Amino acid sequence: MLKPILLVEDDLRDLELTLIALERSQLANDVVVVRDGAQALDYLFREGEWRDRPQGNPAVVVLDLKMPKVNGLEVLQRVRQAPDMRSMPVVMLTSSEEEADVVRSYELGVNAYVVKPVEFKRFVAAIAELGVFWAVLNEPPPGSRKAKRST
């Protein structure tokens, strides 16, 4: 079984576009959607409504920066403080081009910072490439290997 992709996005329009793009890339990974940073932390730390989810980290966390309750930088900081999540790939997918946001994201250990393209076709292409790279092409660090498919 493949590890899921965790998509953390509060904007309904961007969420729909991202799901369309991931579907078009024909990834076999399930996509788990949460709508704010608090839900993302619950999922990752197996708390609240996610306390009974199977153990293990997602293949990649695609994280929006500006969200209600807990913002993307706070989520990233908590993730990087957890020993079993330090090497988990996290991609910041945001509309912010502010230098301070980019710098802070990398200081906290983000693996990639992607600014959401405005045009639909470019947005879909960027998300598809992102999904394929992190869920299929990227070789994860030792100890966080992709789950094997049962045959």
N, C-alpha and C positions, 0 to 999 in steps of 0.2 A: 504494500500500500504506500502511495506517495504521501509526503507530508503536505498539509494544506498551506495555502497562502493566506496570511492574515491581512485584510484590507481595513484600514482605519480611516474612515471618511465621513464627515458630517454633512457635506453639501450633496443634496439629492441628485442634482444634475451631474456633478463630477462622479458620483458613485455609479450612476447608470452608465455613463460613458466608459468608466474604467471596467465595469463588468462586461460591457459589449466588447471592448478591446481584448480583454482576457479570453473571452469566449472565441473570438475570431482567431486568436493565436493557437487555439486547439490544445491548450494545456490539459493534461489529465488531472492535475491537482485540483482538489476542492478549494473553493474560496470561502473563507469565513469572514463575514462582514460585521464590524462593530461601528457604532456611530459617534463615539467620543472616546477621549483618552481614559476615562475611568473604566469604561467597558473593555478597552484594550488591556489595561492592567489586570482586570479581573480574569480575562481570558488567559493571558500569559502566566499569571501566578495561580491559576486554577482556583479562583475564589468566586463568591456570589453564584450567579446562575451558571458559571462555568466550572464549579468545583468538581463535577463528575466527569469532565471531559477526559479523554485518554491522555496519559502523560506524553511529554515530548514537546519540542519547540516546532513552530511552523518552519517551512522551507525558507520563507522570507516574510518580513513585516513591511507592508507598504503603508507609510504613516503620513497623515496630513499634519501640517505644522500648527495651524490656527484652528483650534477646536474648543468646544465648550467643556466645562468641568476641569479637565486636565489637558494642557496643551501638548503638542508633539514633542517639544524639548523636554518636558517633565517626564513623559513616557520613556523617551530615549535614555534619559539620565537614570531612571529606575531600572531599566533593562540592563544597562551597562554595569550597574552596581551588583547585579545578581550573578554570582559565579557561573551558573549553568546557562546563562543567556549572553554572556559577554561576546561570544563568537557568532551568535545568531545574526544573519544578515538583516539589516534594517535600511530601508530606502525611504528618504524623505521625499514625498511627492506633494508639491505645494505650489501655490500661485505667487509666493513671496520670492522676489528677487533681491530683497534687502541683504546687503553684505553682512550685516550683523547676524542675521538668521543663518546664512550659509556658514559663516565662521563658527558660530556657537554649535551648530549641528555637527560639524567636523570635530570640534573640540570635545564634544560628548561621545564621539565614536560612531557617527553614522557611516554607512558603507558607500552611500551614493546620495546625491542631492539633485533632484530632478524638478525643474520648473515646468508646471503644466502648460503645454501649448494651448493657445486660444482656439486655433482652427481645428475643427472636428477631425479631419483626416490626419493631421499631424499628431493630435492627441491620441487617437486610436493606434497609430503606428508606434508612438513612443511607449505606450503602455504594453503593447504586444511585445516589443523588443525587451522591455524591462522584465516582463513575466518570463519570457523564454530564457533570458540570461540567468536570472536568479533561481528559477525553479528547475531548469534543465541543464544549462551549460556550466554554471558555476560549480566548482568542486568545493564542497563545504569543508571546514576545518575538521581534523581528526576528532572523533567523539561525537560528532553531530552529523554523521552520514545520513544520506537519504534512506528512508525506510525501503526495504526490498519488497518488490512485488512478489506475492506468492504465486507459485506456478502449479 
